[in-house]
Amino acid sequence: MFKPENYGLSPDFRLTKFSTLRVYTEQLAEKKEEKDSAEGVGIGLDSSVIALKNELFLVQSVDFFYPLIDDPFMLGKIALANVVSDVFAVGATEIDEIRLIVSAPTEFNDKEREVVVPMVMKGFLEAAKECKAPVKVGSIAENPWCIIGGVATAVSHRSELIMPYHAEVGDALVLTKPLGTQLATNAYIWMNENSENWSRLQERFSVADIEETYRIALESMTRLNRTGAELMRKYNAHAATDVTGFGIHGHAENLAKFQKAEVDFHIDTLPIIKNVREIAEVLGRSAKLLSGKAVETSGGLLICLPPSQAVPFCEEYRNRTSHTAWVIGKVEPGKRAVKMNPNVQFLSVSES
């Protein structure tokens, strides 16, 4: 775990204290009237997909967020995974360029700036090696908030892309990462700060419990969605999105709105990181989590797969990543909405 004093910082340094702007500005507002055509994807979905020529498309996404953990190196890795995820969500697995954007808060002192910014960059560059794409430093600036993110760009042939609006009745809904990252990281922060929330939580959880939950969330957030993107092409996915700031319900709802067919997404299973459901219960925050509306960071892919392909997808995903993907629902006839089963099944995910 990150210890600031090991890097010459004050022992009470907390990067998350520079997150006063806790508003997720990950994506533009959804606009149904700007529905995607067969020639690309515009406002409202994960990436911009622009037709070029010779059946080539430019796929590009801009993404950034605030510090949700105190470890700058791991934050850089999460930022990279978050930036490229939107490109992976349309099946573009070969990224041509990544630009890093870092904004150091004006409240940083010289030592904090000297230590934290290079560590964020190091984590970002380390994670980018898996993408085998060149990384350019697009901007290092100062403003009142600490912001980390970037731009991912790919040029892909039409045959390589999965346009996100071809879901069919009968498709299985598959999710490749568990939910609950926000509460998992917050619980760890509350514990380290010995806050009022921690006073309530420690009646039920040990330090080891919270550390385990945090490790599971950290591993999930730093894991790239590239394997899922490769496999959704192999197994003939009809549509996909990644699950981040709007929660699984919000992203599923947005994806449903853009479908060409009149369908609903029925969700009956929610895999949640170990202890997070109970943390929410203790703190009276269950409503959003259990309805799929809790904010996520660097979440998994939500994929619409032909029913015969869902189990083979999950099996190969497990074999290649040592992690589980879950069938969490089904595509049914409807009016382009999301329907949560009132008796939704909750799974506790303990893999790390």
C-alpha positions in Angstrom: 0.0 0.0 0.0 1.1 3.6 -0.7 3.0 5.3 2.1 3.6 9.0 1.3 6.5 9.3 3.8 8.4 6.8 1.7 8.5 9.4 -1.1 9.4 12.4 1.0 5.9 13.6 1.5 4.1 14.3 4.7 2.7 11.2 6.4 -0.8 12.8 6.3 -0.6 13.5 2.5 -3.8 12.4 0.9 -4.2 12.8 -2.9 -7.9 12.3 -2.6 -8.1 15.6 -0.6 -7.5 17.4 -3.9 -10.8 16.0 -5.3 -13.1 18.9 -4.3 -14.8 18.7 -7.7 -16.4 15.3 -7.3 -18.6 15.5 -10.4 -18.2 12.8 -13.0 -17.9 14.6 -16.4 -16.9 11.5 -18.3 -19.4 11.7 -21.2 -21.5 14.3 -22.9 -25.2 14.3 -22.2 -27.2 11.7 -24.0 -29.2 12.9 -26.9 -31.6 10.5 -28.6 -32.1 12.8 -31.5 -28.4 12.3 -32.5 -28.9 8.6 -33.0 -26.0 6.9 -34.7 -26.0 6.0 -38.4 -24.4 3.1 -40.1 -21.5 5.4 -40.9 -20.4 6.0 -37.4 -21.1 6.8 -33.8 -21.7 10.4 -32.5 -22.7 12.1 -29.3 -24.0 10.0 -26.4 -22.1 6.7 -26.6 -18.6 5.7 -25.6 -16.4 6.8 -28.5 -16.6 9.0 -31.5 -16.5 6.6 -34.6 -16.0 8.6 -37.8 -16.0 7.1 -41.3 -12.8 7.9 -43.2 -12.3 6.2 -46.6 -11.6 2.6 -47.8 -13.9 1.3 -45.0 -11.6 2.8 -42.4 -12.9 4.5 -39.3 -11.3 6.9 -36.8 -12.2 5.8 -33.2 -11.4 8.4 -30.5 -12.3 8.9 -26.9 -11.5 11.6 -24.3 -11.8 10.7 -20.7 -10.7 12.0 -17.3 -11.5 11.9 -13.6 -10.4 13.0 -10.2 -8.3 11.1 -7.7 -10.3 8.4 -6.1 -7.3 6.7 -4.4 -4.2 8.2 -2.7 -1.6 6.1 -4.6 -0.4 8.2 -7.6 1.2 5.3 -9.4 -2.0 3.1 -9.2 -4.1 6.2 -10.1 -2.1 6.5 -13.3 -2.8 2.9 -14.2 -6.5 3.3 -13.5 -6.5 6.5 -15.7 -5.0 4.6 -18.6 -7.5 1.7 -18.3 -10.3 4.2 -18.1 -9.1 6.2 -21.2 -8.7 3.2 -23.5 -11.9 1.4 -22.3 -14.2 3.5 -24.5 -12.3 2.5 -27.6 -12.3 -1.2 -26.6 -16.1 -0.9 -26.2 -16.6 -0.7 -29.9 -14.1 -3.5 -30.6 -11.1 -1.5 -31.6 -8.3 -3.4 -29.8 -5.3 -1.9 -31.7 -4.8 1.6 -30.4 -2.6 3.9 -32.5 -1.9 6.7 -30.0 -2.6 7.7 -26.4 -2.3 11.2 -25.1 -1.9 11.8 -21.3 -3.5 14.8 -19.7 -2.6 15.7 -16.1 -3.7 18.7 -14.2 -1.8 19.4 -10.9 -3.9 21.3 -8.4 -2.6 24.8 -7.5 -2.7 23.7 -3.8 0.2 21.3 -4.4 3.4 22.5 -2.8 6.7 22.1 -4.8 7.5 18.7 -3.2 4.1 17.3 -3.8 4.2 18.4 -7.5 7.7 16.9 -7.9 6.7 13.5 -6.5 3.0 13.0 -7.5 2.9 14.1 -11.1 5.8 11.8 -12.2 4.3 8.9 -10.3 1.0 9.4 -12.0 2.8 9.5 -15.4 4.8 6.4 -14.5 1.7 4.4 -13.7 0.0 5.6 -16.9 3.0 4.6 -19.1 3.4 1.3 -17.3 -0.3 0.4 -18.0 0.0 1.6 -21.6 2.7 -1.0 -22.4 -0.1 -3.6 -22.6 -1.7 -1.6 -25.4 1.5 -1.4 -27.3 0.6 2.1 -28.4 2.8 5.3 -28.3 2.0 7.7 -25.4 2.4 11.4 -25.8 2.1 13.9 -23.0 -0.7 16.1 -24.2 -0.9 18.5 -21.3 0.5 19.1 -17.8 -1.2 22.1 -16.4 -2.3 23.6 -13.1 -5.8 24.4 -12.1 -7.9 24.2 -8.8 -8.5 20.5 -9.2 -6.4 17.4 -9.7 -7.5 15.8 -13.0 -6.0 12.7 -14.7 -7.0 11.3 -18.1 -6.2 11.4 -21.7 -7.2 10.8 -25.3 -7.1 7.3 -27.1 -7.1 7.1 -30.9 -7.4 4.1 -33.2 -7.9 3.7 -36.9 -9.8 0.5 -37.6 -11.3 -1.3 -40.5 -15.1 -1.7 -40.6 -14.8 -5.4 -40.1 -12.9 -4.9 -36.8 -15.6 -2.8 -35.2 -18.8 -3.6 -33.3 -21.2 -0.8 -33.8 -23.2 -0.4 -30.6 -26.7 -0.6 -31.9 -27.5 -4.1 -33.2 -28.8 -5.8 -30.1 -31.3 -8.6 -30.9 -34.1 -10.1 -28.9 -32.8 -13.1 -27.1 -29.2 -11.8 -26.7 -27.5 -12.5 -23.4 -26.2 -9.5 -21.4 -22.6 -10.3 -20.2 -20.6 -8.2 -17.7 -16.8 -8.5 -17.4 -16.0 -6.8 -14.1 -17.8 -6.6 -10.7 -19.6 -3.5 -9.4 -18.9 -1.5 -6.3 -15.6 0.2 -7.0 -16.6 3.6 -5.7 -17.8 2.4 -2.3 -14.8 0.0 -2.0 -12.3 2.8 -2.5 -14.3 5.2 -0.3 -14.3 2.7 2.5 -10.5 2.4 2.4 -10.2 6.2 2.5 -12.6 6.5 5.4 -10.6 3.9 7.3 -7.3 5.7 6.7 -8.9 9.0 7.8 -10.5 7.4 10.8 -13.7 9.2 9.8 -17.2 9.0 11.2 -18.1 6.5 8.5 -15.2 4.3 9.6 -16.5 4.4 13.2 -19.7 2.9 11.9 -18.1 0.4 9.6 -15.6 -1.0 12.1 -18.4 -2.3 14.2 -18.8 -4.9 11.4 -15.6 -4.9 9.5 -11.9 -5.4 10.4 -9.1 -3.5 8.8 -8.2 -6.7 6.9 -11.8 -6.8 5.5 -11.6 -3.3 4.1 -8.1 -3.9 2.7 -9.2 -7.0 0.9 -12.2 -5.2 -0.6 -9.9 -2.3 -1.7 -7.4 -4.7 -3.3 -10.2 -6.4 -5.3 -11.4 -3.0 -6.5 -7.9 -1.8 -7.4 -7.2 -4.9 -9.4 -10.5 -4.6 -11.3 -10.0 -0.9 -12.1 -6.4 -1.4 -13.4 -7.3 -4.4 -15.6 -7.7 -3.4 -19.2 -10.9 -4.4 -21.1 -8.8 -5.4 -24.1 -9.4 -9.2 -23.8 -13.1 -8.6 -23.5 -13.0 -6.5 -26.6 -11.1 -9.2 -28.5 -13.5 -11.9 -27.4 -16.7 -10.0 -28.2 -15.5 -9.8 -31.8 -14.7 -13.5 -31.8 -18.1 -14.4 -30.3 -20.2 -12.1 -32.6 -21.3 -9.5 -30.2 -24.2 -7.2 -31.4 -23.5 -4.2 -29.1 -21.5 -3.2 -26.1 -20.6 -0.3 -23.7 -18.3 0.1 -20.7 -19.6 0.7 -17.3 -18.3 3.8 -15.6 -19.7 7.0 -14.2 -23.4 6.4 -14.8 -23.4 3.0 -13.2 -24.5 -0.2 -14.9 -28.1 1.0 -15.1 -27.3 4.3 -16.6 -24.9 2.8 -19.2 -27.3 0.0 -20.1 -30.1 2.6 -20.4 -28.0 4.7 -22.7 -27.0 1.7 -24.9 -30.7 0.6 -25.1 -31.8 4.0 -26.3 -29.5 3.7 -29.3 -30.7 0.3 -30.5 -32.2 0.0 -34.0 -34.6 -2.7 -32.8 -37.3 -2.0 -30.2 -35.8 -3.9 -27.3 -35.4 -3.7 -23.5 -32.4 -4.8 -21.5 -33.6 -7.0 -18.6 -31.1 -7.3 -15.7 -31.5 -10.0 -13.1 -28.0 -10.4 -11.6 -25.5 -7.9 -10.2 -22.0 -9.1 -9.3 -20.7 -6.9 -6.5 -17.2 -6.7 -4.9 -17.0 -8.6 -1.6 -18.2 -6.6 1.4 -19.5 -3.7 -0.7 -23.1 -4.6 -0.4 -22.7 -4.8 3.4 -20.8 -1.5 3.6 -23.7 0.2 1.7 -26.1 -1.4 4.2 -24.3 -0.1 7.3 -24.1 3.4 5.9 -27.6 3.5 4.5 -26.4 3.7 0.9 -27.9 0.6 -0.5 -30.5 2.2 -2.9 -28.1 3.2 -5.6 -25.9 0.2 -5.4 -28.6 -2.4 -5.5 -30.5 -0.6 -8.3 -27.3 -0.5 -10.5 -27.0 3.3 -10.2 -23.8 3.6 -8.1 -20.9 5.3 -9.8 -18.2 3.0 -11.1 -14.7 3.8 -12.3 -12.9 1.8 -15.0 -15.7 -0.8 -15.0 -16.2 -3.8 -17.2 -17.8 -4.2 -20.6 -21.5 -4.8 -20.8 -22.0 -6.9 -24.0 -25.0 -8.1 -26.0 -24.1 -11.6 -27.2 -26.0 -14.2 -29.1 -27.4 -16.7 -26.5 -25.4 -19.6 -27.9 -22.2 -17.6 -27.6 -22.4 -16.2 -24.0 -21.2 -19.3 -22.2 -18.3 -19.9 -24.6 -17.3 -16.2 -24.2 -17.4 -16.5 -20.4 -15.4 -19.7 -20.4 -12.6 -18.3 -22.7 -12.6 -15.1 -20.8 -11.9 -17.0 -17.6 -9.2 -19.1 -19.3 -7.4 -16.1 -20.7 -7.7 -13.7 -17.7 -8.3 -15.9 -14.7 -11.3 -13.7 -13.9 -15.0 -14.3 -14.2 -17.5 -12.8 -16.7 -21.2 -13.1 -15.8 -24.4 -13.5 -17.7 -26.5 -10.8 -15.9 -29.6 -10.6 -18.1 -31.3 -10.8 -21.4 -32.5 -8.7 -24.3 -36.3 -8.8 -24.6 -38.9 -7.0 -26.9 -39.6 -3.6 -25.5 -39.2 0.2 -25.8 -35.5 0.7 -25.5 -35.4 0.8 -21.7 -33.8 -1.1 -18.8 -35.8 -3.4 -16.6 -34.3 -4.4 -13.3 -35.7 -7.7 -11.9 -37.3 -6.9 -8.5 -35.8 -10.1 -7.3 -32.3 -9.4 -8.7 -29.6 -11.9 -7.6 -26.6 -10.4 -5.9 -23.2 -12.2 -6.3 -20.3 -11.5 -3.9 -17.1 -11.3 -5.9 -13.9 -12.2 -3.9 -11.4 -12.8 -6.7 -8.5 -10.5 -6.9 
